Amino acid sequence: MAAVPLPEFPMWAKFGYRFIVNNFVTLFLVGSMTAVGWELLQLGPDEITALWRSLQQKPIESLSAVFSVAFVAALYFVSRPRPVYLVDYACFKPPSTCRVPAATFMEHTRLINSDEKSVQFQTRILERSGLGEETCLPQRTTTYPPTPPWRRPARRPSSSSSPPLTT
């Protein structure tokens, strides 16, 4: 039997569902407050004063109810995740001479490091890291033997002060 495709929901239905799920507590509190307000509006002045006197006769229960509602509201507002906005996005595009395929990187690792366990560990990390064949590394990692930074001659700052950006 062929699988029946699910119907496509209209875009407004998706936005409505997302709004309800993301703002469930707020919508619940607004609805509850509206219902309580509506009930209070339908009471007469004598019934409101009788309700107020009954609340004054039981101050501990009234205060504990008010503080528990305030505590739950404060806990809700404190535990909400803060929105994160991506303002601008740009990537540094290094020169093609910095591109190092995985095989070249592992060959350099074998030449520099004589410990076979370290080379196997580095191989496992490289396989699981998800780095591709277009990965770029600093030039000091691609030279053999590696030259420490203090022994390299000073290079012109033009390549690092205004790099080409891709967006």
Chimera marker file (.cmm) of the C-alpha trace (Angstrom):
<marker_set name="trace">
<marker id="1" x="0.000" y="0.000" z="0.000" r="1" g="1" b="0" radius="0.5"/>
<marker id="2" x="1.398" y="3.381" z="-0.968" r="1" g="1" b="0" radius="0.5"/>
<marker id="3" x="2.034" y="5.943" z="1.730" r="1" g="1" b="0" radius="0.5"/>
<marker id="4" x="-0.488" y="8.759" z="1.758" r="1" g="1" b="0" radius="0.5"/>
<marker id="5" x="1.234" y="12.146" z="1.903" r="1" g="1" b="0" radius="0.5"/>
<marker id="6" x="0.194" y="14.473" z="4.699" r="1" g="1" b="0" radius="0.5"/>
<marker id="7" x="-1.722" y="17.576" z="3.648" r="1" g="1" b="0" radius="0.5"/>
<marker id="8" x="0.241" y="20.837" z="3.466" r="1" g="1" b="0" radius="0.5"/>
<marker id="9" x="-0.848" y="23.294" z="6.120" r="1" g="1" b="0" radius="0.5"/>
<marker id="10" x="-1.283" y="26.906" z="5.092" r="1" g="1" b="0" radius="0.5"/>
<marker id="11" x="1.447" y="29.269" z="6.238" r="1" g="1" b="0" radius="0.5"/>
<marker id="12" x="-0.872" y="31.116" z="8.635" r="1" g="1" b="0" radius="0.5"/>
<marker id="13" x="-1.670" y="27.858" z="10.438" r="1" g="1" b="0" radius="0.5"/>
<marker id="14" x="2.032" y="27.173" z="11.023" r="1" g="1" b="0" radius="0.5"/>
<marker id="15" x="2.595" y="30.680" z="12.364" r="1" g="1" b="0" radius="0.5"/>
<marker id="16" x="-0.474" y="30.404" z="14.603" r="1" g="1" b="0" radius="0.5"/>
<marker id="17" x="0.635" y="27.051" z="16.007" r="1" g="1" b="0" radius="0.5"/>
<marker id="18" x="4.153" y="28.374" z="16.660" r="1" g="1" b="0" radius="0.5"/>
<marker id="19" x="2.727" y="31.468" z="18.398" r="1" g="1" b="0" radius="0.5"/>
<marker id="20" x="0.498" y="29.378" z="20.659" r="1" g="1" b="0" radius="0.5"/>
<marker id="21" x="3.282" y="26.955" z="21.602" r="1" g="1" b="0" radius="0.5"/>
<marker id="22" x="5.849" y="29.689" z="22.273" r="1" g="1" b="0" radius="0.5"/>
<marker id="23" x="3.456" y="31.862" z="24.320" r="1" g="1" b="0" radius="0.5"/>
<marker id="24" x="1.341" y="29.221" z="26.076" r="1" g="1" b="0" radius="0.5"/>
<marker id="25" x="1.908" y="30.467" z="29.644" r="1" g="1" b="0" radius="0.5"/>
<marker id="26" x="1.265" y="34.093" z="28.686" r="1" g="1" b="0" radius="0.5"/>
<marker id="27" x="-1.931" y="33.199" z="26.840" r="1" g="1" b="0" radius="0.5"/>
<marker id="28" x="-3.078" y="31.065" z="29.793" r="1" g="1" b="0" radius="0.5"/>
<marker id="29" x="-2.459" y="33.882" z="32.298" r="1" g="1" b="0" radius="0.5"/>
<marker id="30" x="-4.174" y="36.507" z="30.131" r="1" g="1" b="0" radius="0.5"/>
<marker id="31" x="-7.184" y="34.216" z="29.664" r="1" g="1" b="0" radius="0.5"/>
<marker id="32" x="-7.394" y="33.472" z="33.389" r="1" g="1" b="0" radius="0.5"/>
<marker id="33" x="-7.120" y="37.146" z="34.322" r="1" g="1" b="0" radius="0.5"/>
<marker id="34" x="-9.808" y="38.015" z="31.779" r="1" g="1" b="0" radius="0.5"/>
<marker id="35" x="-12.154" y="35.387" z="33.213" r="1" g="1" b="0" radius="0.5"/>
<marker id="36" x="-11.572" y="36.571" z="36.806" r="1" g="1" b="0" radius="0.5"/>
<marker id="37" x="-12.059" y="40.195" z="35.756" r="1" g="1" b="0" radius="0.5"/>
<marker id="38" x="-15.312" y="39.325" z="33.975" r="1" g="1" b="0" radius="0.5"/>
<marker id="39" x="-16.624" y="37.540" z="37.070" r="1" g="1" b="0" radius="0.5"/>
<marker id="40" x="-15.701" y="40.516" z="39.271" r="1" g="1" b="0" radius="0.5"/>
<marker id="41" x="-17.511" y="42.888" z="36.909" r="1" g="1" b="0" radius="0.5"/>
<marker id="42" x="-20.696" y="40.845" z="37.244" r="1" g="1" b="0" radius="0.5"/>
<marker id="43" x="-20.651" y="41.036" z="41.065" r="1" g="1" b="0" radius="0.5"/>
<marker id="44" x="-22.479" y="43.801" z="42.850" r="1" g="1" b="0" radius="0.5"/>
<marker id="45" x="-20.928" y="46.139" z="45.435" r="1" g="1" b="0" radius="0.5"/>
<marker id="46" x="-22.278" y="44.114" z="48.379" r="1" g="1" b="0" radius="0.5"/>
<marker id="47" x="-20.816" y="40.868" z="47.026" r="1" g="1" b="0" radius="0.5"/>
<marker id="48" x="-17.420" y="42.521" z="46.419" r="1" g="1" b="0" radius="0.5"/>
<marker id="49" x="-17.271" y="43.835" z="50.007" r="1" g="1" b="0" radius="0.5"/>
<marker id="50" x="-18.281" y="40.402" z="51.333" r="1" g="1" b="0" radius="0.5"/>
<marker id="51" x="-15.485" y="38.822" z="49.268" r="1" g="1" b="0" radius="0.5"/>
<marker id="52" x="-13.000" y="41.403" z="50.588" r="1" g="1" b="0" radius="0.5"/>
<marker id="53" x="-14.016" y="40.735" z="54.215" r="1" g="1" b="0" radius="0.5"/>
<marker id="54" x="-13.658" y="36.975" z="53.743" r="1" g="1" b="0" radius="0.5"/>
<marker id="55" x="-10.147" y="37.535" z="52.412" r="1" g="1" b="0" radius="0.5"/>
<marker id="56" x="-9.312" y="39.735" z="55.424" r="1" g="1" b="0" radius="0.5"/>
<marker id="57" x="-10.480" y="37.050" z="57.830" r="1" g="1" b="0" radius="0.5"/>
<marker id="58" x="-7.972" y="34.546" z="56.360" r="1" g="1" b="0" radius="0.5"/>
<marker id="59" x="-4.788" y="36.631" z="55.837" r="1" g="1" b="0" radius="0.5"/>
<marker id="60" x="-2.368" y="33.700" z="55.807" r="1" g="1" b="0" radius="0.5"/>
<marker id="61" x="-4.199" y="31.861" z="53.048" r="1" g="1" b="0" radius="0.5"/>
<marker id="62" x="-4.637" y="35.063" z="51.043" r="1" g="1" b="0" radius="0.5"/>
<marker id="63" x="-0.996" y="36.100" z="51.361" r="1" g="1" b="0" radius="0.5"/>
<marker id="64" x="0.279" y="32.613" z="50.563" r="1" g="1" b="0" radius="0.5"/>
<marker id="65" x="-1.892" y="32.505" z="47.427" r="1" g="1" b="0" radius="0.5"/>
<marker id="66" x="-0.663" y="35.937" z="46.295" r="1" g="1" b="0" radius="0.5"/>
<marker id="67" x="2.993" y="35.087" z="46.995" r="1" g="1" b="0" radius="0.5"/>
<marker id="68" x="2.756" y="31.712" z="45.271" r="1" g="1" b="0" radius="0.5"/>
<marker id="69" x="1.305" y="33.335" z="42.149" r="1" g="1" b="0" radius="0.5"/>
<marker id="70" x="4.030" y="36.012" z="42.266" r="1" g="1" b="0" radius="0.5"/>
<marker id="71" x="6.716" y="33.339" z="42.766" r="1" g="1" b="0" radius="0.5"/>
<marker id="72" x="5.490" y="31.279" z="39.810" r="1" g="1" b="0" radius="0.5"/>
<marker id="73" x="5.313" y="34.393" z="37.615" r="1" g="1" b="0" radius="0.5"/>
<marker id="74" x="8.835" y="35.473" z="38.633" r="1" g="1" b="0" radius="0.5"/>
<marker id="75" x="10.149" y="31.959" z="38.045" r="1" g="1" b="0" radius="0.5"/>
<marker id="76" x="8.569" y="31.941" z="34.598" r="1" g="1" b="0" radius="0.5"/>
<marker id="77" x="10.042" y="35.281" z="33.577" r="1" g="1" b="0" radius="0.5"/>
<marker id="78" x="13.508" y="34.422" z="34.942" r="1" g="1" b="0" radius="0.5"/>
<marker id="79" x="13.679" y="30.986" z="33.303" r="1" g="1" b="0" radius="0.5"/>
<marker id="80" x="12.622" y="32.168" z="29.825" r="1" g="1" b="0" radius="0.5"/>
<marker id="81" x="15.472" y="32.052" z="27.312" r="1" g="1" b="0" radius="0.5"/>
<marker id="82" x="16.686" y="35.414" z="26.144" r="1" g="1" b="0" radius="0.5"/>
<marker id="83" x="16.258" y="36.112" z="22.430" r="1" g="1" b="0" radius="0.5"/>
<marker id="84" x="19.450" y="36.044" z="20.398" r="1" g="1" b="0" radius="0.5"/>
<marker id="85" x="19.708" y="38.186" z="17.302" r="1" g="1" b="0" radius="0.5"/>
<marker id="86" x="22.271" y="37.674" z="14.560" r="1" g="1" b="0" radius="0.5"/>
<marker id="87" x="23.256" y="41.196" z="13.612" r="1" g="1" b="0" radius="0.5"/>
<marker id="88" x="25.864" y="40.651" z="10.926" r="1" g="1" b="0" radius="0.5"/>
<marker id="89" x="27.634" y="37.657" z="9.470" r="1" g="1" b="0" radius="0.5"/>
<marker id="90" x="30.931" y="37.683" z="7.608" r="1" g="1" b="0" radius="0.5"/>
<marker id="91" x="33.692" y="35.120" z="7.104" r="1" g="1" b="0" radius="0.5"/>
<marker id="92" x="37.395" y="35.617" z="6.673" r="1" g="1" b="0" radius="0.5"/>
<marker id="93" x="38.466" y="34.148" z="3.343" r="1" g="1" b="0" radius="0.5"/>
<marker id="94" x="42.080" y="33.007" z="3.622" r="1" g="1" b="0" radius="0.5"/>
<marker id="95" x="44.294" y="32.649" z="0.559" r="1" g="1" b="0" radius="0.5"/>
<marker id="96" x="44.240" y="29.322" z="-1.273" r="1" g="1" b="0" radius="0.5"/>
<marker id="97" x="47.797" y="28.603" z="-0.089" r="1" g="1" b="0" radius="0.5"/>
<marker id="98" x="46.377" y="27.935" z="3.386" r="1" g="1" b="0" radius="0.5"/>
<marker id="99" x="44.170" y="25.064" z="2.141" r="1" g="1" b="0" radius="0.5"/>
<marker id="100" x="45.305" y="21.769" z="3.665" r="1" g="1" b="0" radius="0.5"/>
<marker id="101" x="43.713" y="18.443" z="2.664" r="1" g="1" b="0" radius="0.5"/>
<marker id="102" x="43.356" y="15.852" z="5.411" r="1" g="1" b="0" radius="0.5"/>
<marker id="103" x="46.004" y="13.566" z="3.889" r="1" g="1" b="0" radius="0.5"/>
<marker id="104" x="48.575" y="16.386" z="3.818" r="1" g="1" b="0" radius="0.5"/>
<marker id="105" x="47.796" y="17.293" z="7.405" r="1" g="1" b="0" radius="0.5"/>
<marker id="106" x="48.227" y="13.689" z="8.552" r="1" g="1" b="0" radius="0.5"/>
<marker id="107" x="51.496" y="13.386" z="6.633" r="1" g="1" b="0" radius="0.5"/>
<marker id="108" x="52.825" y="16.479" z="8.412" r="1" g="1" b="0" radius="0.5"/>
<marker id="109" x="51.663" y="15.018" z="11.709" r="1" g="1" b="0" radius="0.5"/>
<marker id="110" x="53.587" y="11.801" z="11.042" r="1" g="1" b="0" radius="0.5"/>
<marker id="111" x="56.728" y="13.737" z="10.103" r="1" g="1" b="0" radius="0.5"/>
<marker id="112" x="56.608" y="15.945" z="13.192" r="1" g="1" b="0" radius="0.5"/>
<marker id="113" x="55.410" y="13.427" z="15.789" r="1" g="1" b="0" radius="0.5"/>
<marker id="114" x="57.238" y="10.129" z="16.145" r="1" g="1" b="0" radius="0.5"/>
<marker id="115" x="54.814" y="8.596" z="18.665" r="1" g="1" b="0" radius="0.5"/>
<marker id="116" x="52.466" y="6.259" z="16.767" r="1" g="1" b="0" radius="0.5"/>
<marker id="117" x="49.731" y="6.424" z="19.438" r="1" g="1" b="0" radius="0.5"/>
<marker id="118" x="49.602" y="10.204" z="19.106" r="1" g="1" b="0" radius="0.5"/>
<marker id="119" x="49.357" y="9.927" z="15.322" r="1" g="1" b="0" radius="0.5"/>
<marker id="120" x="46.500" y="7.398" z="15.616" r="1" g="1" b="0" radius="0.5"/>
<marker id="121" x="44.744" y="9.657" z="18.107" r="1" g="1" b="0" radius="0.5"/>
<marker id="122" x="45.150" y="12.640" z="15.769" r="1" g="1" b="0" radius="0.5"/>
<marker id="123" x="43.790" y="10.542" z="12.882" r="1" g="1" b="0" radius="0.5"/>
<marker id="124" x="40.697" y="9.586" z="14.886" r="1" g="1" b="0" radius="0.5"/>
<marker id="125" x="40.083" y="13.207" z="15.859" r="1" g="1" b="0" radius="0.5"/>
<marker id="126" x="40.487" y="14.358" z="12.265" r="1" g="1" b="0" radius="0.5"/>
<marker id="127" x="38.030" y="11.704" z="11.004" r="1" g="1" b="0" radius="0.5"/>
<marker id="128" x="35.395" y="12.580" z="13.611" r="1" g="1" b="0" radius="0.5"/>
<marker id="129" x="35.775" y="16.354" z="13.447" r="1" g="1" b="0" radius="0.5"/>
<marker id="130" x="33.980" y="16.776" z="10.137" r="1" g="1" b="0" radius="0.5"/>
<marker id="131" x="36.728" y="18.874" z="8.554" r="1" g="1" b="0" radius="0.5"/>
<marker id="132" x="36.711" y="18.593" z="4.790" r="1" g="1" b="0" radius="0.5"/>
<marker id="133" x="39.299" y="18.812" z="2.042" r="1" g="1" b="0" radius="0.5"/>
<marker id="134" x="38.823" y="22.591" z="1.780" r="1" g="1" b="0" radius="0.5"/>
<marker id="135" x="39.874" y="23.238" z="5.381" r="1" g="1" b="0" radius="0.5"/>
<marker id="136" x="42.355" y="26.062" z="5.815" r="1" g="1" b="0" radius="0.5"/>
<marker id="137" x="45.009" y="26.167" z="8.515" r="1" g="1" b="0" radius="0.5"/>
<marker id="138" x="47.626" y="28.758" z="9.461" r="1" g="1" b="0" radius="0.5"/>
<marker id="139" x="50.755" y="28.590" z="7.335" r="1" g="1" b="0" radius="0.5"/>
<marker id="140" x="52.991" y="27.674" z="10.266" r="1" g="1" b="0" radius="0.5"/>
<marker id="141" x="51.208" y="24.306" z="10.557" r="1" g="1" b="0" radius="0.5"/>
<marker id="142" x="51.872" y="23.457" z="6.909" r="1" g="1" b="0" radius="0.5"/>
<marker id="143" x="55.638" y="24.026" z="6.885" r="1" g="1" b="0" radius="0.5"/>
<marker id="144" x="58.141" y="21.300" z="7.697" r="1" g="1" b="0" radius="0.5"/>
<marker id="145" x="59.897" y="21.573" z="10.041" r="1" g="1" b="0" radius="0.5"/>
<marker id="146" x="57.494" y="23.860" z="11.842" r="1" g="1" b="0" radius="0.5"/>
<marker id="147" x="58.960" y="27.284" z="12.503" r="1" g="1" b="0" radius="0.5"/>
<marker id="148" x="58.139" y="28.914" z="15.828" r="1" g="1" b="0" radius="0.5"/>
<marker id="149" x="56.487" y="32.318" z="15.558" r="1" g="1" b="0" radius="0.5"/>
<marker id="150" x="59.476" y="34.142" z="17.028" r="1" g="1" b="0" radius="0.5"/>
<marker id="151" x="61.784" y="32.819" z="14.288" r="1" g="1" b="0" radius="0.5"/>
<marker id="152" x="59.618" y="33.831" z="11.362" r="1" g="1" b="0" radius="0.5"/>
<marker id="153" x="60.313" y="37.135" z="9.689" r="1" g="1" b="0" radius="0.5"/>
<marker id="154" x="57.740" y="39.850" z="10.125" r="1" g="1" b="0" radius="0.5"/>
<marker id="155" x="55.202" y="39.825" z="7.337" r="1" g="1" b="0" radius="0.5"/>
<marker id="156" x="53.323" y="42.694" z="5.880" r="1" g="1" b="0" radius="0.5"/>
<marker id="157" x="50.151" y="43.433" z="7.813" r="1" g="1" b="0" radius="0.5"/>
<marker id="158" x="48.118" y="44.076" z="4.672" r="1" g="1" b="0" radius="0.5"/>
<marker id="159" x="46.840" y="40.503" z="4.466" r="1" g="1" b="0" radius="0.5"/>
<marker id="160" x="45.452" y="40.544" z="7.986" r="1" g="1" b="0" radius="0.5"/>
<marker id="161" x="44.410" y="44.171" z="8.413" r="1" g="1" b="0" radius="0.5"/>
<marker id="162" x="41.917" y="44.218" z="5.537" r="1" g="1" b="0" radius="0.5"/>
<marker id="163" x="40.980" y="40.631" z="4.698" r="1" g="1" b="0" radius="0.5"/>
<marker id="164" x="38.454" y="39.887" z="1.974" r="1" g="1" b="0" radius="0.5"/>
<marker id="165" x="35.066" y="39.098" z="3.433" r="1" g="1" b="0" radius="0.5"/>
<marker id="166" x="32.328" y="36.913" z="2.053" r="1" g="1" b="0" radius="0.5"/>
<marker id="167" x="28.766" y="37.231" z="3.182" r="1" g="1" b="0" radius="0.5"/>
<link id1="1" id2="2" r="1" g="1" b="0" radius="0.2"/>
<link id1="2" id2="3" r="1" g="1" b="0" radius="0.2"/>
<link id1="3" id2="4" r="1" g="1" b="0" radius="0.2"/>
<link id1="4" id2="5" r="1" g="1" b="0" radius="0.2"/>
<link id1="5" id2="6" r="1" g="1" b="0" radius="0.2"/>
<link id1="6" id2="7" r="1" g="1" b="0" radius="0.2"/>
<link id1="7" id2="8" r="1" g="1" b="0" radius="0.2"/>
<link id1="8" id2="9" r="1" g="1" b="0" radius="0.2"/>
<link id1="9" id2="10" r="1" g="1" b="0" radius="0.2"/>
<link id1="10" id2="11" r="1" g="1" b="0" radius="0.2"/>
<link id1="11" id2="12" r="1" g="1" b="0" radius="0.2"/>
<link id1="12" id2="13" r="1" g="1" b="0" radius="0.2"/>
<link id1="13" id2="14" r="1" g="1" b="0" radius="0.2"/>
<link id1="14" id2="15" r="1" g="1" b="0" radius="0.2"/>
<link id1="15" id2="16" r="1" g="1" b="0" radius="0.2"/>
<link id1="16" id2="17" r="1" g="1" b="0" radius="0.2"/>
<link id1="17" id2="18" r="1" g="1" b="0" radius="0.2"/>
<link id1="18" id2="19" r="1" g="1" b="0" radius="0.2"/>
<link id1="19" id2="20" r="1" g="1" b="0" radius="0.2"/>
<link id1="20" id2="21" r="1" g="1" b="0" radius="0.2"/>
<link id1="21" id2="22" r="1" g="1" b="0" radius="0.2"/>
<link id1="22" id2="23" r="1" g="1" b="0" radius="0.2"/>
<link id1="23" id2="24" r="1" g="1" b="0" radius="0.2"/>
<link id1="24" id2="25" r="1" g="1" b="0" radius="0.2"/>
<link id1="25" id2="26" r="1" g="1" b="0" radius="0.2"/>
<link id1="26" id2="27" r="1" g="1" b="0" radius="0.2"/>
<link id1="27" id2="28" r="1" g="1" b="0" radius="0.2"/>
<link id1="28" id2="29" r="1" g="1" b="0" radius="0.2"/>
<link id1="29" id2="30" r="1" g="1" b="0" radius="0.2"/>
<link id1="30" id2="31" r="1" g="1" b="0" radius="0.2"/>
<link id1="31" id2="32" r="1" g="1" b="0" radius="0.2"/>
<link id1="32" id2="33" r="1" g="1" b="0" radius="0.2"/>
<link id1="33" id2="34" r="1" g="1" b="0" radius="0.2"/>
<link id1="34" id2="35" r="1" g="1" b="0" radius="0.2"/>
<link id1="35" id2="36" r="1" g="1" b="0" radius="0.2"/>
<link id1="36" id2="37" r="1" g="1" b="0" radius="0.2"/>
<link id1="37" id2="38" r="1" g="1" b="0" radius="0.2"/>
<link id1="38" id2="39" r="1" g="1" b="0" radius="0.2"/>
<link id1="39" id2="40" r="1" g="1" b="0" radius="0.2"/>
<link id1="40" id2="41" r="1" g="1" b="0" radius="0.2"/>
<link id1="41" id2="42" r="1" g="1" b="0" radius="0.2"/>
<link id1="42" id2="43" r="1" g="1" b="0" radius="0.2"/>
<link id1="43" id2="44" r="1" g="1" b="0" radius="0.2"/>
<link id1="44" id2="45" r="1" g="1" b="0" radius="0.2"/>
<link id1="45" id2="46" r="1" g="1" b="0" radius="0.2"/>
<link id1="46" id2="47" r="1" g="1" b="0" radius="0.2"/>
<link id1="47" id2="48" r="1" g="1" b="0" radius="0.2"/>
<link id1="48" id2="49" r="1" g="1" b="0" radius="0.2"/>
<link id1="49" id2="50" r="1" g="1" b="0" radius="0.2"/>
<link id1="50" id2="51" r="1" g="1" b="0" radius="0.2"/>
<link id1="51" id2="52" r="1" g="1" b="0" radius="0.2"/>
<link id1="52" id2="53" r="1" g="1" b="0" radius="0.2"/>
<link id1="53" id2="54" r="1" g="1" b="0" radius="0.2"/>
<link id1="54" id2="55" r="1" g="1" b="0" radius="0.2"/>
<link id1="55" id2="56" r="1" g="1" b="0" radius="0.2"/>
<link id1="56" id2="57" r="1" g="1" b="0" radius="0.2"/>
<link id1="57" id2="58" r="1" g="1" b="0" radius="0.2"/>
<link id1="58" id2="59" r="1" g="1" b="0" radius="0.2"/>
<link id1="59" id2="60" r="1" g="1" b="0" radius="0.2"/>
<link id1="60" id2="61" r="1" g="1" b="0" radius="0.2"/>
<link id1="61" id2="62" r="1" g="1" b="0" radius="0.2"/>
<link id1="62" id2="63" r="1" g="1" b="0" radius="0.2"/>
<link id1="63" id2="64" r="1" g="1" b="0" radius="0.2"/>
<link id1="64" id2="65" r="1" g="1" b="0" radius="0.2"/>
<link id1="65" id2="66" r="1" g="1" b="0" radius="0.2"/>
<link id1="66" id2="67" r="1" g="1" b="0" radius="0.2"/>
<link id1="67" id2="68" r="1" g="1" b="0" radius="0.2"/>
<link id1="68" id2="69" r="1" g="1" b="0" radius="0.2"/>
<link id1="69" id2="70" r="1" g="1" b="0" radius="0.2"/>
<link id1="70" id2="71" r="1" g="1" b="0" radius="0.2"/>
<link id1="71" id2="72" r="1" g="1" b="0" radius="0.2"/>
<link id1="72" id2="73" r="1" g="1" b="0" radius="0.2"/>
<link id1="73" id2="74" r="1" g="1" b="0" radius="0.2"/>
<link id1="74" id2="75" r="1" g="1" b="0" radius="0.2"/>
<link id1="75" id2="76" r="1" g="1" b="0" radius="0.2"/>
<link id1="76" id2="77" r="1" g="1" b="0" radius="0.2"/>
<link id1="77" id2="78" r="1" g="1" b="0" radius="0.2"/>
<link id1="78" id2="79" r="1" g="1" b="0" radius="0.2"/>
<link id1="79" id2="80" r="1" g="1" b="0" radius="0.2"/>
<link id1="80" id2="81" r="1" g="1" b="0" radius="0.2"/>
<link id1="81" id2="82" r="1" g="1" b="0" radius="0.2"/>
<link id1="82" id2="83" r="1" g="1" b="0" radius="0.2"/>
<link id1="83" id2="84" r="1" g="1" b="0" radius="0.2"/>
<link id1="84" id2="85" r="1" g="1" b="0" radius="0.2"/>
<link id1="85" id2="86" r="1" g="1" b="0" radius="0.2"/>
<link id1="86" id2="87" r="1" g="1" b="0" radius="0.2"/>
<link id1="87" id2="88" r="1" g="1" b="0" radius="0.2"/>
<link id1="88" id2="89" r="1" g="1" b="0" radius="0.2"/>
<link id1="89" id2="90" r="1" g="1" b="0" radius="0.2"/>
<link id1="90" id2="91" r="1" g="1" b="0" radius="0.2"/>
<link id1="91" id2="92" r="1" g="1" b="0" radius="0.2"/>
<link id1="92" id2="93" r="1" g="1" b="0" radius="0.2"/>
<link id1="93" id2="94" r="1" g="1" b="0" radius="0.2"/>
<link id1="94" id2="95" r="1" g="1" b="0" radius="0.2"/>
<link id1="95" id2="96" r="1" g="1" b="0" radius="0.2"/>
<link id1="96" id2="97" r="1" g="1" b="0" radius="0.2"/>
<link id1="97" id2="98" r="1" g="1" b="0" radius="0.2"/>
<link id1="98" id2="99" r="1" g="1" b="0" radius="0.2"/>
<link id1="99" id2="100" r="1" g="1" b="0" radius="0.2"/>
<link id1="100" id2="101" r="1" g="1" b="0" radius="0.2"/>
<link id1="101" id2="102" r="1" g="1" b="0" radius="0.2"/>
<link id1="102" id2="103" r="1" g="1" b="0" radius="0.2"/>
<link id1="103" id2="104" r="1" g="1" b="0" radius="0.2"/>
<link id1="104" id2="105" r="1" g="1" b="0" radius="0.2"/>
<link id1="105" id2="106" r="1" g="1" b="0" radius="0.2"/>
<link id1="106" id2="107" r="1" g="1" b="0" radius="0.2"/>
<link id1="107" id2="108" r="1" g="1" b="0" radius="0.2"/>
<link id1="108" id2="109" r="1" g="1" b="0" radius="0.2"/>
<link id1="109" id2="110" r="1" g="1" b="0" radius="0.2"/>
<link id1="110" id2="111" r="1" g="1" b="0" radius="0.2"/>
<link id1="111" id2="112" r="1" g="1" b="0" radius="0.2"/>
<link id1="112" id2="113" r="1" g="1" b="0" radius="0.2"/>
<link id1="113" id2="114" r="1" g="1" b="0" radius="0.2"/>
<link id1="114" id2="115" r="1" g="1" b="0" radius="0.2"/>
<link id1="115" id2="116" r="1" g="1" b="0" radius="0.2"/>
<link id1="116" id2="117" r="1" g="1" b="0" radius="0.2"/>
<link id1="117" id2="118" r="1" g="1" b="0" radius="0.2"/>
<link id1="118" id2="119" r="1" g="1" b="0" radius="0.2"/>
<link id1="119" id2="120" r="1" g="1" b="0" radius="0.2"/>
<link id1="120" id2="121" r="1" g="1" b="0" radius="0.2"/>
<link id1="121" id2="122" r="1" g="1" b="0" radius="0.2"/>
<link id1="122" id2="123" r="1" g="1" b="0" radius="0.2"/>
<link id1="123" id2="124" r="1" g="1" b="0" radius="0.2"/>
<link id1="124" id2="125" r="1" g="1" b="0" radius="0.2"/>
<link id1="125" id2="126" r="1" g="1" b="0" radius="0.2"/>
<link id1="126" id2="127" r="1" g="1" b="0" radius="0.2"/>
<link id1="127" id2="128" r="1" g="1" b="0" radius="0.2"/>
<link id1="128" id2="129" r="1" g="1" b="0" radius="0.2"/>
<link id1="129" id2="130" r="1" g="1" b="0" radius="0.2"/>
<link id1="130" id2="131" r="1" g="1" b="0" radius="0.2"/>
<link id1="131" id2="132" r="1" g="1" b="0" radius="0.2"/>
<link id1="132" id2="133" r="1" g="1" b="0" radius="0.2"/>
<link id1="133" id2="134" r="1" g="1" b="0" radius="0.2"/>
<link id1="134" id2="135" r="1" g="1" b="0" radius="0.2"/>
<link id1="135" id2="136" r="1" g="1" b="0" radius="0.2"/>
<link id1="136" id2="137" r="1" g="1" b="0" radius="0.2"/>
<link id1="137" id2="138" r="1" g="1" b="0" radius="0.2"/>
<link id1="138" id2="139" r="1" g="1" b="0" radius="0.2"/>
<link id1="139" id2="140" r="1" g="1" b="0" radius="0.2"/>
<link id1="140" id2="141" r="1" g="1" b="0" radius="0.2"/>
<link id1="141" id2="142" r="1" g="1" b="0" radius="0.2"/>
<link id1="142" id2="143" r="1" g="1" b="0" radius="0.2"/>
<link id1="143" id2="144" r="1" g="1" b="0" radius="0.2"/>
<link id1="144" id2="145" r="1" g="1" b="0" radius="0.2"/>
<link id1="145" id2="146" r="1" g="1" b="0" radius="0.2"/>
<link id1="146" id2="147" r="1" g="1" b="0" radius="0.2"/>
<link id1="147" id2="148" r="1" g="1" b="0" radius="0.2"/>
<link id1="148" id2="149" r="1" g="1" b="0" radius="0.2"/>
<link id1="149" id2="150" r="1" g="1" b="0" radius="0.2"/>
<link id1="150" id2="151" r="1" g="1" b="0" radius="0.2"/>
<link id1="151" id2="152" r="1" g="1" b="0" radius="0.2"/>
<link id1="152" id2="153" r="1" g="1" b="0" radius="0.2"/>
<link id1="153" id2="154" r="1" g="1" b="0" radius="0.2"/>
<link id1="154" id2="155" r="1" g="1" b="0" radius="0.2"/>
<link id1="155" id2="156" r="1" g="1" b="0" radius="0.2"/>
<link id1="156" id2="157" r="1" g="1" b="0" radius="0.2"/>
<link id1="157" id2="158" r="1" g="1" b="0" radius="0.2"/>
<link id1="158" id2="159" r="1" g="1" b="0" radius="0.2"/>
<link id1="159" id2="160" r="1" g="1" b="0" radius="0.2"/>
<link id1="160" id2="161" r="1" g="1" b="0" radius="0.2"/>
<link id1="161" id2="162" r="1" g="1" b="0" radius="0.2"/>
<link id1="162" id2="163" r="1" g="1" b="0" radius="0.2"/>
<link id1="163" id2="164" r="1" g="1" b="0" radius="0.2"/>
<link id1="164" id2="165" r="1" g="1" b="0" radius="0.2"/>
<link id1="165" id2="166" r="1" g="1" b="0" radius="0.2"/>
<link id1="166" id2="167" r="1" g="1" b="0" radius="0.2"/>
</marker_set>
